[in-house]
Amino acid sequence: MVKGVQYRWQSALVLILGALASPTSAQSPPPPDSLRLHQLGRSAQRQFERTRRKYMRWSNPTYGPCDIRIGRYCLSDVDWGADEDWTEPVEDGAVNVARRALLARLDSIAGKIPGDGWIAGQRVRYLVEAQEPQRALRAAAECRAADYWWCLALAGFALYASSDFAGAERAFADALQVMEPERACEWGDLSRILDGGLRGQYRDLACAERDSLQRRILWLADPLYSIEGNELAGEHFARQVHSELVKDAETPEGDTWGRDLHRFVMRYGWTFGWERIRSTTPGTVRPTVRGHFGHGAKYFLPKREFVADPFAIAPGDWDLEPERPQAGHAPPYAASAFSSMAHDVAVFLRGDSVVVAVVFELDHETVPADAVVETTLVGMQHETAPRFVSQDTILGRVGVLAIRIPRAPFVMSLEALAVAERSAARVRYGADPDRLFTYPERREPTAFVAPPAMLSGLLMTRVDSVLPATLDAAIRHARPSHRVRAGERIGLYWELYGAGPAARPIATSLTLSKAGKSFFGRVVGVFGIGSDKPPVSLQWTDVTTPARAFFPRAVAVDLPEHLDEGRYRLTLSVRFEDGTVMTLEKRIEVTD
């Protein structure tokens, strides 16, 4: 769990669980005037929404193209924030006063008819809107509706609004357990938000047959594994609750509920920041109301091929901003940005496990250099498998994380969250450790048969008084950024596996090249400064140690003082006496 994001209303949750523990507990009979009280509540709710509309800000008709149409509704600017100049209107004080009056009326009525599910729902709705999550949780705990599942769903709605995604997930799961099977199937149906072939595959299954597929979809769709609970699953059920809340109530837009509004809410959520649009049509009685979505909505649902083989997801495959997305979700903790990040992965063998080391750098446009950032590296081998997690809090934009995980394919999720800046970043794709090692390529025919060998990844490190002699030291001293300066000293760490039981000589070469032109690197005490002469790879010879399962190697490199700015490639080649060669590459950028 990332600190600073979860709001744990534990005492309220205990209160809810205690109050709702027994759906068959004795309830006081409704008073004779319960219908009159119910109607008073409905009248107060209608009056509030009309007051809200009366004080909405006026705006000119500046609609963009209708990108997605659902019944009566048109969704424009589906890149979720194209109009960066738009700012949410400040709510008029009269609306706040009216909302407090409405809540006072609903509180009074709920105390007299606690079994009225509509009144209970509107209390929770407007308390969430007023950003009073503790009161909303207490209101849910006081619900005594005959439909017990509704009280549990309201608790989930309030917990989700307070960013307790794990608590919301549990409350919604409890609600599904006590719903009628048909309703539970309807509430859990993801087909409206799935895209392409996955939607068809999902719809072809009976409700009882979807469990396995649904678990995998939601596992992959969870925006950040570092936040406890599946936020996207919570959002899906919170939208179901909201749809029920407006189904038989006045809306801010003044629209009547219909299936098109339900589909709209389920796919894109509910709006805020409403404005009245000045009509250009003479004689218009009531102005159109336009609602807005939060900036930065993304499409987190996986493609069909991702679900079929999560380990085949390649870096860059997952597009969170597809054209005309089937659905959208704007994480509240990433209102400023939800982006990717530059990173590099190196894998090292340890018996039947591997150590996965990741160096990364966040975008300087979304995360300031002095930001406090919670970073997490998660590896999971399937949706019900344990999570292998490494976390660190960094100051700035660069960092290093490493996990040890069994040597089998897994889904890797590298995540960062700058809480104060409300900015997040994520890289998620499949990884097969065996494909991340480098294996020999035989260059010359020979009768000599060498044992299987392979190279680890290549870590670039800082160079202090001594070079790192172990992987742990190399990770601690890893350079998160591959930007270097001319004349700077850098370190390189790698490991050789499978060299065999006997000592074996290996020839190693290191070359620095740019745009087809090669320079000599300068290894401390060995290399000379490069020149404009034809490229020649400088080599040295090592002898492996028979007693060790692997052969670690570290070297320091002094870059030439007058190296031009630009992108370069460090190429490390290891050659055995039988003619087989293994090659590692590291990209660096020389900057001022």
Secondary structure, 3 states (H helix, E strand, C coil): CCCCCCCCCHHHHHHHHHHCCCCCCCCCCCCCCHHHHHHHHHHHHHHHHHHHHHCCEEECCCCCCCCEEECCEEECCCCCCCCCCCCCCCCCHHHHHHHHHHHHHHHHHHHHCCCCHHHHHHHHHHHHHCCCHHHHHHHHHCCCCCCHHHHHHHHHHHHHHCCCHHHHHHHHHHHHHHCCHHHHHHHHCCHHHCCHHHHHHHHCCCHHHCHHHHHHHHHHHCCCCCCCCCHHHHHHHHHHHHHHHHHCCCCCCCCCCCHHHHHHHHHHCCCEEEEEECCCCCCCCCCEEEEECCCCCECCCCCHHHHHCHHHCCCCCCCCCCCCCCCCECCHHHCCEEECCEEEEEEEEECCEEEEEEEEECCCCCCCCCCEEEEEEEEECCCCCCCEEEEEEEECCEEEEEEEEECCCEEEEEEEEECCCCEEEEEEEEECHHHHCECCEECCCCCCCCCCCEECCCEEECCCCCCCCCHHHHHHCECCCCEEECCCEEEEEEEEECCCCCCCEEEEEEEEEECCEEEECCECCCCCCCCCCCCCCEEEEEECCCCCCEEEEEEEEECCCCCCCEEEEEEEEEECCCCEEEEEEEEEEEEC
